[in-house]
Amino acid sequence: MSDLKTTPLTELHQSLGAKMVPFAGYSMPVQYPMGIMKEHLHTRAKAGLFDVSHMGQVILRADSYEMVAAAFERLVPMDVLGLPEGRQRYGLFTNEAGGIEDDLMFANRGDHLFVVVNAACKDADIARIKAALEPEIAVTPVTDRALVALQGPAAEAALEALVPGVAAMRFMDVATFAYEGAELWISRSGYTGEDGYEISVPETAADGFAKAILAHPDVEPIGLGARDSLRLEGGLCLYGHDIDGETRPLEAALGWAIQKVRRPGGARAGGFPGAEAVFGDLGGAAPRKRVGLLPEGRAPMREGVELFATAEGGEPIGRVTSGGFGPTVGGPVAMGYVAAEQAAVDTQIFGELRGKRMPVTIAPLPFVAANFKR
C-alpha cells in the first residue's frame, strides 16, 4: 500500500473508517462501516458521495473548439464537432482492429474540450492523445483537482443547498460554478444509473467541499464495492472486464454511442481507427453480443464463468465478464458475451459453476431502470 498513489481525500476516507484497497495504482476506499449492501441501497434511496479522483482529467485546447473537436474525431467514432457548448457525451477510443482501447466522457466547455478517462488507462490515453494531436492541439493533464460523484435521488437537493443553480441542469449538461472561492466544474452524469453529478474541484478545496456535502442528512460516503454493484445493475460497462481492446462497439451493445454523422453515409463518416471493422458490424455481422444474465437461484456467477447452450456437452458459447449480487434486484445479476444466435432476451443458457451447469436467462439491460433527469 505504501507504493500506491493517494487522492486529495485519502485522509477523509481514513477518518470515516474506510477499508482501503489497491485499485488502478491508487489507495481507494472499497467500503465504509455501513457496508457495501447498505451503501448500495442508500445510494438508490437517497444519495452517496464517491471519490473518483483517480480518474484522468484532461484539457484539449487550440485556437477554437472547432479545431479541437475536428482533431479529436480522428480518435473517436463520436460526433464531437456537433456537440453543443455546455454538453457532455460518452465516447470510445478505438484501435486499428475496431477494438475499444478505453471509454471516456468528453465535454464542450466553449473554448476547449474537457475529457475524463479511466484511471487504469489514463497514462496510455494521454500518450495516445498527445501522439495523435500535438502540436496542433495543446494537451494538458489536470493534476491539481479532485473528482467526486454525488449520486442518487437526493443528489440534486443536497448539491443545490451548497451550489445554487445545479438543480436546473439536465442529464449530460456541464457548467462552471463557484463555491467559497473555488471553481467547480460540474456535469450532471454518473456511473450508477441514478441521477447525480460529477464535480471536479481544486484539490485545496476538496476536503472541505466533501465534508460539506457529507453533512447533508441524506448523503453517505460510498466505496468502490457499491460503485461496482450499482453500475452492474445499471448495465454499465467496466473497462478491462466488459470491454477491452479486443471488443468492438457493436459487440458491446454500444452502437448507440456512434452518431449518424460518423456512420457510413454521414457527413464525417469514418476517419477514426478501425472504422472499417466497426462499420462491418453495423449490418448485424458481429459474431457475439453483450447481454444481461439472470442466474437461477442465489449463487452469483462472477467474471470468467463459461456459458453453454445446453445443460450437458458442447463447446462454450460465451462467458461472464461482470457478475455479483444485485441488492436492488434482490438476487444475482451478471453481464457477459454470448454468440449472436443465443443473444435473444429470455433465451435459457447455462453457466458452469464448480463443474456443474446452472440455468441462466438472457435478460434486457439495465437490470434497474435509469433515473436520469432528462
Residue pairs with C-beta under 8 A, 6 or more apart in sequence:
1 20
1 22
1 27
4 22
4 25
4 26
4 27
5 25
5 26
5 27
5 54
6 26
6 27
7 26
7 28
7 51
7 53
7 54
7 146
8 53
8 146
8 203
8 206
8 207
9 51
9 53
9 146
9 148
9 206
9 207
9 210
10 20
10 27
11 207
12 207
12 210
12 211
13 20
13 29
13 51
13 221
14 20
16 29
16 32
16 33
16 221
17 32
17 33
18 29
18 30
18 31
18 32
18 221
18 223
19 29
19 30
19 31
19 32
19 223
20 27
20 28
20 29
20 30
21 27
21 28
21 29
21 30
21 224
22 28
23 30
23 54
23 119
23 224
24 54
24 118
24 119
24 120
25 54
25 119
25 120
26 54
26 119
28 51
28 54
28 223
28 224
29 51
29 221
29 223
29 224
30 36
30 223
30 224
30 225
31 39
31 223
31 224
31 225
31 226
32 39
32 220
32 221
32 222
32 223
34 42
34 220
36 223
36 225
36 226
36 229
37 327
39 48
39 220
39 222
39 223
39 225
39 226
40 222
40 226
40 229
40 230
40 327
40 328
41 327
41 328
42 48
42 152
42 220
42 222
43 151
43 152
43 192
43 194
43 222
43 226
43 230
44 152
44 153
44 194
44 230
44 327
44 328
44 368
45 152
45 153
46 152
46 153
46 154
46 218
46 219
46 220
47 150
47 151
47 152
47 153
47 154
47 155
47 158
47 196
47 216
47 218
47 219
47 220
48 150
48 151
48 152
48 192
48 219
48 220
48 221
48 222
48 226
49 148
49 149
49 150
49 210
49 213
49 214
49 219
49 220
49 221
49 222
50 148
50 149
50 150
50 151
50 222
50 223
50 227
51 146
51 147
51 148
51 210
52 147
52 148
52 149
52 191
52 198
53 145
53 146
53 147
53 148
53 206
54 119
55 116
55 117
55 118
55 119
55 122
55 147
56 115
56 116
56 117
56 118
56 119
56 121
56 122
56 125
56 126
56 141
57 114
57 115
57 116
57 141
57 142
57 145
57 147
57 200
58 114
58 115
58 116
58 117
58 125
58 126
58 129
58 139
58 140
58 141
58 142
59 112
59 113
59 114
59 115
59 139
59 140
59 142
60 68
60 71
60 72
60 112
60 113
60 114
60 115
60 129
60 133
60 137
60 138
60 139
60 140
61 68
61 111
61 112
61 113
61 137
61 138
61 140
62 68
62 71
62 136
62 137
62 138
64 111
65 85
65 108
65 110
65 111
65 112
65 113
66 81
67 136
67 137
68 112
68 113
68 137
69 80
69 81
69 83
69 108
69 113
70 80
70 81
71 132
71 133
71 136
71 137
72 80
72 106
72 113
72 133
72 137
73 79
73 80
73 81
73 262
73 268
73 271
73 272
74 132
74 133
74 271
74 272
75 93
75 94
75 128
75 129
75 132
75 133
75 272
75 273
76 91
76 92
76 93
76 94
76 104
76 106
76 272
77 92
77 94
77 249
77 257
77 258
77 262
77 272
77 275
77 278
78 89
78 90
78 91
78 92
78 106
78 257
78 258
78 259
78 262
79 89
79 259
79 261
79 262
79 268
80 89
80 91
80 106
80 113
81 268
82 259
82 261
83 89
83 106
83 107
83 108
84 108
85 108
85 109
85 110
86 108
86 109
86 110
86 173
86 174
86 175
87 107
87 108
87 172
87 173
87 174
88 105
88 106
88 107
88 108
88 172
88 173
88 174
88 187
88 189
89 105
89 106
89 107
89 172
90 103
90 104
90 105
90 257
91 103
91 104
91 105
91 106
91 257
92 100
92 101
92 102
92 103
92 104
92 249
92 254
92 257
93 100
93 101
93 102
93 103
93 104
93 125
93 128
93 273
94 100
94 101
94 249
94 272
94 273
94 274
94 275
94 278
95 101
95 245
95 273
95 274
96 273
96 274
97 245
97 246
97 248
97 274
97 277
98 248
98 249
98 273
98 274
98 275
98 276
98 277
98 278
98 280
98 281
99 244
99 245
99 246
99 247
99 248
99 274
100 239
100 243
100 244
100 245
100 247
100 248
100 249
100 252
100 254
101 121
101 124
101 125
101 128
101 245
102 117
102 118
102 121
102 124
102 125
102 239
103 118
103 237
103 239
103 243
103 254
104 115
104 116
104 117
104 118
104 125
105 115
105 116
105 187
105 189
106 113
106 114
106 115
106 116
107 113
107 114
107 115
107 174
107 187
108 174
109 174
109 176
109 185
114 174
114 185
115 129
116 147
116 198
117 125
117 126
118 125
118 239
120 239
120 240
121 239
122 141
126 139
126 141
129 139
130 139
133 139
142 200
144 202
144 203
145 185
145 200
145 201
145 202
145 203
145 206
146 200
146 201
146 202
146 203
146 206
146 210
147 198
147 199
147 200
147 201
148 198
148 199
148 201
148 206
148 209
148 210
148 213
149 190
149 191
149 192
149 196
149 197
149 198
149 199
150 158
150 159
150 196
150 197
150 199
150 213
150 219
151 190
151 191
151 192
151 194
151 195
151 196
151 197
151 222
151 230
152 192
152 194
152 195
152 196
152 218
153 194
153 195
153 371
154 216
154 218
154 219
155 194
155 195
155 196
155 197
156 166
156 167
156 195
156 373
157 167
157 218
158 213
158 216
158 218
158 219
159 166
159 167
159 197
159 199
159 213
160 166
160 167
161 216
162 179
162 209
162 212
162 213
163 177
163 179
163 184
163 186
165 175
165 177
166 175
166 177
166 186
166 188
166 197
169 175
169 186
169 188
169 197
169 373
170 188
170 373
170 374
171 188
171 189
171 195
171 372
171 373
171 374
172 187
172 188
172 189
173 187
173 188
174 185
174 186
174 187
174 188
175 186
176 183
176 184
176 185
176 186
177 183
177 184
177 186
178 184
179 201
179 205
179 209
180 205
180 208
180 209
181 205
182 201
182 202
182 204
182 205
182 209
183 202
184 199
184 200
184 201
184 209
185 199
185 200
185 201
186 197
186 198
186 199
186 200
187 197
187 198
188 195
188 196
188 197
188 373
189 196
189 197
189 198
190 196
190 197
190 198
191 227
191 230
191 231
191 234
191 236
192 227
192 230
192 231
192 234
193 230
193 231
193 233
193 234
193 235
193 236
193 366
193 368
193 369
193 370
193 371
194 230
194 234
194 370
194 371
195 371
195 372
195 373
199 209
201 209
213 219
214 220
214 221
228 238
228 322
228 324
229 324
229 325
229 326
229 327
231 238
232 322
232 323
232 324
232 326
232 333
232 334
232 335
232 367
233 326
233 327
233 328
233 329
233 333
233 366
233 367
233 368
234 366
234 367
234 368
234 370
235 292
235 335
235 365
235 366
235 367
236 366
237 243
237 252
237 254
237 290
237 335
238 322
241 303
241 321
241 322
242 252
242 290
242 321
242 322
242 335
243 252
243 254
247 337
248 274
248 277
248 278
248 281
248 286
249 255
249 257
249 258
249 278
249 281
250 278
250 281
250 282
250 286
251 281
251 286
251 287
251 288
251 289
251 290
251 337
252 290
253 289
253 290
253 291
253 365
255 281
255 282
258 278
259 266
260 266
261 267
261 268
261 269
262 268
262 269
262 270
262 271
262 272
263 269
263 279
263 282
264 270
264 279
264 282
269 275
270 276
270 279
272 278
284 340
286 340
287 339
287 340
288 318
288 337
288 338
288 339
288 340
288 343
289 337
289 338
289 340
289 343
290 321
290 335
290 336
290 337
290 365
291 335
291 336
291 337
291 338
291 343
291 362
291 363
291 365
292 333
292 334
292 335
292 362
292 363
292 364
292 365
292 366
292 367
293 301
293 307
293 320
293 323
293 333
293 334
293 335
293 336
293 351
293 360
293 361
293 362
293 363
294 331
294 332
294 333
294 334
294 360
294 361
294 363
294 367
295 301
295 323
295 331
295 332
295 333
295 334
295 351
295 358
295 359
295 360
296 358
296 359
296 360
296 361
297 332
297 358
298 331
298 332
299 332
299 353
299 358
300 323
300 324
300 325
300 332
300 334
301 320
301 323
301 332
301 334
301 351
301 353
301 358
301 360
302 320
302 323
302 324
302 334
303 320
303 321
303 322
303 323
304 319
304 320
305 319
305 320
305 323
305 334
305 336
305 351
305 352
305 353
306 316
306 318
306 319
306 351
306 352
307 316
307 317
307 318
307 319
307 320
307 336
307 338
307 349
307 350
307 351
307 352
307 360
308 314
308 315
308 316
308 317
308 349
308 350
308 351
308 352
308 357
309 317
309 342
309 349
309 350
310 350
311 350
311 357
311 359
312 357
317 338
317 339
317 342
317 349
318 336
318 337
318 338
318 339
318 342
318 349
319 336
319 337
320 334
320 335
320 336
320 351
321 335
321 336
321 337
322 334
322 335
322 336
323 332
323 333
323 334
323 335
323 336
324 332
324 333
324 334
325 331
325 332
325 333
326 332
326 333
326 367
326 368
328 367
328 368
329 367
329 368
333 363
333 367
334 351
334 360
335 365
338 349
338 362
342 349
342 362
343 362
344 362
345 362
345 363
345 364
346 361
346 362
346 363
347 361
347 362
348 359
348 360
348 361
348 362
349 359
349 360
349 361
349 362
350 357
350 358
350 359
350 360
351 357
351 358
351 360
352 358
